[in-house]
Amino acid sequence: MASGGERPDLEALRELEEVLRHFEHELAGWRRRALSAETHLAESGAAPGGAVSTRMQQLEDENSMLGQRLLAAKGHLGDLLERLRFLEQQQSNGGTER
């Protein structure tokens, strides 16, 4: 919880901002990789099948895994937002009762 008189809603907000920064960084990495893969595929001019087909399956599997991670991150983000709302409500009600 908060230490030294620090407001708990600020702590939750900092945690939320950290998660969002991490998410933004990871999303930018995924975008760079996708653009690189598209460029590589376009430059190779490879016909469908063979190594390209295998690579396509690998990318589809990775995309599925990343989609699952994205759903988990959204769930975590939702939990943090709910926590922040609760803390803001506590703050507006005059703080927590002990």
DSSP file (Angstrom, degrees, kcal/mol; ACC not computed):
  #  RESIDUE AA STRUCTURE BP1 BP2  ACC     N-H-->O    O-->H-N    N-H-->O    O-->H-N    TCO  KAPPA ALPHA  PHI   PSI    X-CA   Y-CA   Z-CA
    1    1 A M              0   0    0      0, 0.0     2,-0.1     0, 0.0     0, 0.0   0.000 360.0 360.0 360.0-169.2    0.0    0.0    0.0
    2    2 A A        -     0   0    0      4,-0.1     2,-0.4     3,-0.0     3,-0.2  -0.388 360.0-151.6 -72.6 146.5    1.1    3.6    0.2
    3    3 A S    >   +     0   0    0      1,-0.2     3,-1.1     4,-0.1    -1,-0.0  -0.922  65.7  10.2-121.1 146.8    4.0    4.6    2.4
    4    4 A G  T 3  S-     0   0    0     -2,-0.4    -1,-0.2     1,-0.3    -2,-0.0   0.838 130.7 -52.4  62.5  37.0    4.8    7.8    4.2
    5    5 A G  T 3  S+     0   0    0      1,-0.3    -1,-0.3    -3,-0.2     2,-0.2   0.581  91.8 154.6  78.9   8.9    1.4    9.5    3.7
    6    6 A E    <   -     0   0    0     -3,-1.1    -1,-0.3     1,-0.1    -4,-0.1  -0.484  51.3-107.9 -71.9 139.5    1.4    8.9   -0.1
    7    7 A R    >>  -     0   0    0     -2,-0.2     4,-1.4     1,-0.1     3,-0.6  -0.490  19.0-140.7 -69.2 131.9   -2.1    8.8   -1.7
    8    8 A P  H 3> S+     0   0    0      0, 0.0     4,-2.1     0, 0.0     5,-0.2   0.797 100.2  60.3 -65.6 -27.7   -3.0    5.3   -2.8
    9    9 A D  H 3> S+     0   0    0     78,-0.2     4,-2.1     1,-0.2     5,-0.1   0.852 102.9  51.9 -69.0 -31.7   -4.6    6.5   -5.9
   10   10 A L  H <> S+     0   0    0     -3,-0.6     4,-2.5     2,-0.2    -1,-0.2   0.888 108.1  51.5 -69.1 -38.2   -1.3    8.1   -7.1
   11   11 A E  H  X S+     0   0    0     -4,-1.4     4,-2.1     2,-0.2    -2,-0.2   0.927 111.8  46.5 -62.1 -45.0    0.5    4.7   -6.5
   12   12 A A  H  X S+     0   0    0     -4,-2.1     4,-2.4     1,-0.2    -2,-0.2   0.882 111.3  52.2 -65.2 -38.6   -2.2    2.9   -8.6
   13   13 A L  H  X S+     0   0    0     -4,-2.1     4,-2.6     2,-0.2    -2,-0.2   0.905 108.8  49.6 -65.1 -42.3   -1.9    5.6  -11.3
   14   14 A R  H  X S+     0   0    0     -4,-2.5     4,-2.2     2,-0.2    -1,-0.2   0.906 111.1  50.0 -62.2 -41.1    1.9    5.2  -11.5
   15   15 A E  H  X S+     0   0    0     -4,-2.1     4,-2.1     2,-0.2    -2,-0.2   0.911 111.0  49.2 -63.9 -41.8    1.5    1.5  -11.7
   16   16 A L  H  X S+     0   0    0     -4,-2.4     4,-2.5     1,-0.2    -2,-0.2   0.916 110.1  50.7 -62.5 -44.7   -1.1    1.9  -14.5
   17   17 A E  H  X S+     0   0    0     -4,-2.6     4,-2.4     1,-0.2    -1,-0.2   0.885 109.1  51.9 -61.5 -39.0    1.3    4.3  -16.4
   18   18 A E  H  X S+     0   0    0     -4,-2.2     4,-2.3     2,-0.2    -1,-0.2   0.911 109.9  48.3 -64.2 -42.8    4.1    1.8  -16.1
   19   19 A V  H  X S+     0   0    0     -4,-2.1     4,-2.7     1,-0.2    -2,-0.2   0.914 112.1  49.6 -63.1 -42.7    1.9   -0.9  -17.6
   20   20 A L  H  X S+     0   0    0     -4,-2.5     4,-2.8     2,-0.2    -2,-0.2   0.895 109.8  50.5 -65.2 -40.3    0.9    1.4  -20.4
   21   21 A R  H  X S+     0   0    0     -4,-2.4     4,-2.3     2,-0.2    -1,-0.2   0.925 112.7  47.0 -62.1 -43.9    4.5    2.3  -21.2
   22   22 A H  H  X S+     0   0    0     -4,-2.3     4,-2.5     2,-0.2    -2,-0.2   0.922 113.1  48.9 -62.8 -44.4    5.5   -1.3  -21.3
   23   23 A F  H  X S+     0   0    0     -4,-2.7     4,-2.7     1,-0.2    -2,-0.2   0.910 110.8  50.3 -62.2 -43.4    2.5   -2.1  -23.5
   24   24 A E  H  X S+     0   0    0     -4,-2.8     4,-2.2     2,-0.2    -1,-0.2   0.910 111.1  49.0 -62.0 -43.0    3.3    0.7  -25.8
   25   25 A H  H  X S+     0   0    0     -4,-2.3     4,-1.8     2,-0.2    -2,-0.2   0.914 113.1  46.8 -62.9 -44.1    6.9   -0.4  -26.1
   26   26 A E  H  X S+     0   0    0     -4,-2.5     4,-2.2     1,-0.2    -2,-0.2   0.903 111.3  51.4 -66.4 -41.1    5.9   -4.0  -26.9
   27   27 A L  H  X S+     0   0    0     -4,-2.7     4,-2.3     1,-0.2    -1,-0.2   0.899 108.1  52.0 -62.6 -41.2    3.3   -2.9  -29.4
   28   28 A A  H  X S+     0   0    0     -4,-2.2     4,-2.4     1,-0.2    -1,-0.2   0.887 108.8  51.6 -62.7 -38.6    5.9   -0.8  -31.2
   29   29 A G  H  X S+     0   0    0     -4,-1.8     4,-2.3     2,-0.2    -2,-0.2   0.907 108.9  49.8 -63.8 -42.3    8.2   -3.8  -31.4
   30   30 A W  H  X S+     0   0    0     -4,-2.2     4,-2.4     1,-0.2    -2,-0.2   0.907 110.8  50.4 -62.6 -41.0    5.4   -6.0  -32.9
   31   31 A R  H  X S+     0   0    0     -4,-2.3     4,-2.7     2,-0.2     5,-0.2   0.925 109.5  50.0 -64.4 -44.3    4.8   -3.3  -35.5
   32   32 A R  H  X S+     0   0    0     -4,-2.4     4,-2.4     1,-0.2    -1,-0.2   0.921 112.1  48.5 -59.1 -43.5    8.4   -3.1  -36.4
   33   33 A R  H  X S+     0   0    0     -4,-2.3     4,-2.5     2,-0.2    -1,-0.2   0.903 111.5  49.1 -65.1 -41.1    8.6   -6.8  -36.8
   34   34 A A  H  X S+     0   0    0     -4,-2.4     4,-2.5     2,-0.2    -2,-0.2   0.926 112.5  47.3 -64.5 -44.5    5.5   -7.0  -38.9
   35   35 A L  H  X S+     0   0    0     -4,-2.7     4,-2.3     1,-0.2    -2,-0.2   0.900 112.7  49.8 -64.1 -39.9    6.7   -4.2  -41.2
   36   36 A S  H  X S+     0   0    0     -4,-2.4     4,-2.7    -5,-0.2    -2,-0.2   0.918 111.3  48.5 -63.7 -43.9   10.1   -5.9  -41.5
   37   37 A A  H  X S+     0   0    0     -4,-2.5     4,-2.5     2,-0.2    -2,-0.2   0.908 111.6  49.7 -64.0 -41.7    8.4   -9.2  -42.4
   38   38 A E  H  X S+     0   0    0     -4,-2.5     4,-2.4     2,-0.2    -1,-0.2   0.916 112.6  47.2 -63.3 -42.9    6.2   -7.6  -45.0
   39   39 A T  H  X S+     0   0    0     -4,-2.3     4,-2.6     2,-0.2     5,-0.2   0.931 112.3  49.5 -63.0 -46.4    9.2   -5.9  -46.6
   40   40 A H  H  X S+     0   0    0     -4,-2.7     4,-2.0     1,-0.2    -2,-0.2   0.912 112.5  47.6 -60.6 -43.8   11.2   -9.1  -46.6
   41   41 A L  H  X>S+     0   0    0     -4,-2.5     4,-1.3     1,-0.2     5,-0.5   0.912 112.8  48.4 -64.9 -42.8    8.4  -11.0  -48.2
   42   42 A A  H  <5S+     0   0    0     -4,-2.4    -2,-0.2     1,-0.2    -1,-0.2   0.894 113.7  47.1 -64.8 -39.7    7.8   -8.4  -50.8
   43   43 A E  H  <5S+     0   0    0     -4,-2.6    -1,-0.2     1,-0.2    -2,-0.2   0.822 107.9  55.9 -71.7 -31.9   11.5   -8.2  -51.7
   44   44 A S  H  <5S-     0   0    0     -4,-2.0    -1,-0.2    -5,-0.2    -2,-0.2   0.821  84.2-156.9 -72.5 -29.3   11.9  -11.9  -51.9
   45   45 A G  T  <5 +     0   0    0     -4,-1.3    -3,-0.1     1,-0.2    -4,-0.1   0.765  29.0 173.5  59.3  24.0    9.2  -12.3  -54.5
   46   46 A A      < -     0   0    0     -5,-0.5    -1,-0.2     1,-0.1     3,-0.1  -0.319  31.4-119.6 -68.3 145.2    8.9  -15.9  -53.3
   47   47 A A        -     0   0    0      1,-0.1     5,-0.3    -3,-0.1    -1,-0.1  -0.492  42.2 -86.1 -77.9 153.2    6.1  -18.0  -54.7
   48   48 A P  S    S+     0   0    0      0, 0.0    -1,-0.1     0, 0.0     2,-0.1  -0.241  93.5  37.3 -58.4 148.5    3.6  -19.4  -52.2
   49   49 A G  S >> S+     0   0    0      1,-0.2     3,-1.1    -3,-0.1     4,-0.7  -0.385  84.5  54.7 102.7 177.5    4.6  -22.7  -50.6
   50   50 A G  H 3> S-     0   0    0      1,-0.2     4,-1.9     2,-0.2    -1,-0.2  -0.293 120.0  -6.6  62.0-136.0    7.8  -24.1  -49.3
   51   51 A A  H 3> S+     0   0    0      1,-0.2     4,-2.7     2,-0.2    -1,-0.2   0.833 135.7  56.4 -64.3 -34.2    9.8  -22.1  -46.8
   52   52 A V  H <> S+     0   0    0     -3,-1.1     4,-2.6    -5,-0.3    -1,-0.2   0.916 107.1  49.2 -65.4 -41.5    7.4  -19.1  -47.2
   53   53 A S  H  X S+     0   0    0     -4,-0.7     4,-2.1     2,-0.2    -2,-0.2   0.911 112.2  48.1 -63.3 -42.6    4.5  -21.4  -46.2
   54   54 A T  H  X S+     0   0    0     -4,-1.9     4,-2.1     2,-0.2    -2,-0.2   0.926 113.4  47.3 -62.7 -45.0    6.4  -22.7  -43.2
   55   55 A R  H  X S+     0   0    0     -4,-2.7     4,-2.6     1,-0.2    -2,-0.2   0.881 108.9  55.1 -64.5 -38.1    7.3  -19.2  -42.1
   56   56 A M  H  X S+     0   0    0     -4,-2.6     4,-2.5     1,-0.2    -1,-0.2   0.914 107.9  49.0 -61.6 -42.1    3.7  -18.0  -42.6
   57   57 A Q  H  X S+     0   0    0     -4,-2.1     4,-2.5     2,-0.2    -1,-0.2   0.904 110.4  51.2 -64.7 -40.5    2.6  -20.8  -40.2
   58   58 A Q  H  X S+     0   0    0     -4,-2.1     4,-2.6     1,-0.2    -2,-0.2   0.916 111.4  47.7 -61.0 -43.1    5.2  -19.8  -37.7
   59   59 A L  H  X S+     0   0    0     -4,-2.6     4,-2.7     2,-0.2    -2,-0.2   0.891 110.8  50.8 -66.7 -39.0    4.0  -16.1  -37.9
   60   60 A E  H  X S+     0   0    0     -4,-2.5     4,-2.1     2,-0.2    -2,-0.2   0.905 111.4  48.3 -64.6 -40.5    0.4  -17.2  -37.6
   61   61 A D  H  X S+     0   0    0     -4,-2.5     4,-2.2     2,-0.2    -2,-0.2   0.922 113.3  47.4 -63.6 -43.6    1.3  -19.2  -34.5
   62   62 A E  H  X S+     0   0    0     -4,-2.6     4,-2.8     1,-0.2    -2,-0.2   0.901 109.8  53.3 -64.2 -40.2    3.2  -16.3  -33.0
   63   63 A N  H  X S+     0   0    0     -4,-2.7     4,-2.3     1,-0.2    -1,-0.2   0.902 108.3  50.3 -60.8 -41.3    0.4  -13.9  -33.8
   64   64 A S  H  X S+     0   0    0     -4,-2.1     4,-1.9     2,-0.2    -1,-0.2   0.926 111.5  47.8 -62.0 -45.0   -2.0  -16.2  -32.0
   65   65 A M  H  X S+     0   0    0     -4,-2.2     4,-2.2     1,-0.2    -2,-0.2   0.913 112.1  49.5 -62.6 -43.1    0.3  -16.3  -28.9
   66   66 A L  H  X S+     0   0    0     -4,-2.8     4,-2.5     1,-0.2    -1,-0.2   0.864 107.3  55.4 -66.0 -34.8    0.7  -12.5  -29.0
   67   67 A G  H  X S+     0   0    0     -4,-2.3     4,-2.3     2,-0.2    -1,-0.2   0.902 107.7  49.1 -62.0 -40.6   -3.1  -12.1  -29.2
   68   68 A Q  H  X S+     0   0    0     -4,-1.9     4,-2.2     2,-0.2    -2,-0.2   0.905 111.3  49.2 -64.4 -41.5   -3.4  -14.2  -26.0
   69   69 A R  H  X S+     0   0    0     -4,-2.2     4,-2.5     2,-0.2    -2,-0.2   0.887 109.4  52.9 -64.4 -38.0   -0.8  -12.0  -24.4
   70   70 A L  H  X S+     0   0    0     -4,-2.5     4,-2.6     2,-0.2    -2,-0.2   0.915 108.3  49.8 -63.6 -43.3   -2.6   -8.9  -25.5
   71   71 A L  H  X S+     0   0    0     -4,-2.3     4,-2.1     2,-0.2    -1,-0.2   0.904 111.2  49.4 -61.2 -41.1   -5.9  -10.3  -24.0
   72   72 A A  H  X S+     0   0    0     -4,-2.2     4,-2.3     2,-0.2    -2,-0.2   0.908 111.0  49.5 -64.2 -41.2   -4.0  -11.0  -20.7
   73   73 A A  H  X S+     0   0    0     -4,-2.5     4,-2.7     2,-0.2    -2,-0.2   0.895 109.6  51.5 -64.8 -39.7   -2.5   -7.4  -20.7
   74   74 A K  H  X S+     0   0    0     -4,-2.6     4,-2.6     2,-0.2    -1,-0.2   0.900 109.6  50.5 -63.2 -39.5   -6.0   -6.0  -21.3
   75   75 A G  H  X S+     0   0    0     -4,-2.1     4,-2.2     2,-0.2    -2,-0.2   0.919 111.5  47.4 -62.6 -43.6   -7.3   -7.9  -18.4
   76   76 A H  H  X S+     0   0    0     -4,-2.3     4,-2.3     2,-0.2    -2,-0.2   0.903 111.7  50.8 -63.8 -41.6   -4.5   -6.7  -16.2
   77   77 A L  H  X S+     0   0    0     -4,-2.7     4,-2.5     1,-0.2    -2,-0.2   0.905 108.9  51.3 -63.3 -41.7   -5.1   -3.1  -17.4
   78   78 A G  H  X S+     0   0    0     -4,-2.6     4,-2.4     2,-0.2    -1,-0.2   0.902 109.0  51.3 -61.0 -41.2   -8.8   -3.5  -16.6
   79   79 A D  H  X S+     0   0    0     -4,-2.2     4,-2.3     2,-0.2    -2,-0.2   0.914 110.8  48.4 -61.7 -42.9   -8.0   -4.7  -13.1
   80   80 A L  H  X S+     0   0    0     -4,-2.3     4,-2.6     2,-0.2    -2,-0.2   0.899 111.0  50.0 -65.5 -40.3   -5.7   -1.7  -12.6
   81   81 A L  H  X S+     0   0    0     -4,-2.5     4,-2.6     2,-0.2    -1,-0.2   0.910 110.7  49.6 -64.6 -40.6   -8.4    0.7  -13.8
   82   82 A E  H  X S+     0   0    0     -4,-2.4     4,-2.4     2,-0.2    -2,-0.2   0.904 111.1  49.9 -63.7 -40.8  -10.9   -0.9  -11.5
   83   83 A R  H  X S+     0   0    0     -4,-2.3     4,-2.6     2,-0.2    -2,-0.2   0.912 110.8  49.6 -62.8 -42.4   -8.5   -0.5   -8.6
   84   84 A L  H  X S+     0   0    0     -4,-2.6     4,-2.6     2,-0.2    -2,-0.2   0.912 110.2  50.2 -64.1 -42.5   -7.9    3.1   -9.5
   85   85 A R  H  X S+     0   0    0     -4,-2.6     4,-2.4     2,-0.2    -2,-0.2   0.920 111.1  49.5 -60.6 -43.0  -11.6    3.8   -9.6
   86   86 A F  H  X S+     0   0    0     -4,-2.4     4,-2.6     1,-0.2    -2,-0.2   0.929 111.8  47.7 -61.3 -45.5  -12.0    2.1   -6.2
   87   87 A L  H  X S+     0   0    0     -4,-2.6     4,-2.5     1,-0.2    -1,-0.2   0.881 111.2  50.8 -65.2 -37.6   -9.2    4.2   -4.7
   88   88 A E  H  X S+     0   0    0     -4,-2.6     4,-2.4     2,-0.2    -1,-0.2   0.896 110.7  49.6 -65.6 -38.6  -10.6    7.4   -6.2
   89   89 A Q  H  X S+     0   0    0     -4,-2.4     4,-1.5     2,-0.2    -2,-0.2   0.917 110.9  49.4 -65.1 -42.7  -14.0    6.5   -4.7
   90   90 A Q  H  <>S+     0   0    0     -4,-2.6     5,-2.6     1,-0.2    -2,-0.2   0.913 111.1  50.6 -59.6 -43.1  -12.4    5.9   -1.3
   91   91 A Q  H ><5S+     0   0    0     -4,-2.5     3,-1.3     1,-0.2    -2,-0.2   0.909 110.2  48.3 -63.1 -43.0  -10.6    9.2   -1.6
   92   92 A S  H 3<5S+     0   0    0     -4,-2.4    -1,-0.2     1,-0.3    -2,-0.2   0.741 106.4  58.3 -72.1 -20.9  -13.8   11.1   -2.4
   93   93 A N  T 3<5S-     0   0    0     -4,-1.5    -1,-0.3    -3,-0.2    -2,-0.2   0.289 131.9 -88.6 -89.1  10.2  -15.6    9.4    0.5
   94   94 A G  T < 5S-     0   0    0     -3,-1.3    -3,-0.2    -5,-0.1    -2,-0.2   0.700  75.5 -66.7  94.5  20.8  -13.0   10.8    2.9
   95   95 A G  S   <S-     0   0    0     -5,-2.6     2,-0.2    -6,-0.2    -4,-0.0  -0.214  77.4 -41.8  93.0 175.2  -10.4    8.1    2.8
   96   96 A T        -     0   0    0     -2,-0.1     2,-0.4     1,-0.0    -9,-0.0  -0.519  52.1-132.4 -80.9 145.8  -10.4    4.5    4.0
   97   97 A E              0   0    0     -2,-0.2    -2,-0.1     1,-0.1    -1,-0.0  -0.799 360.0 360.0 -95.9 140.2  -12.0    3.5    7.2
   98   98 A R              0   0    0     -2,-0.4    -1,-0.1     0, 0.0    -2,-0.0   0.376 360.0 360.0-113.9 360.0  -10.0    1.3    9.5
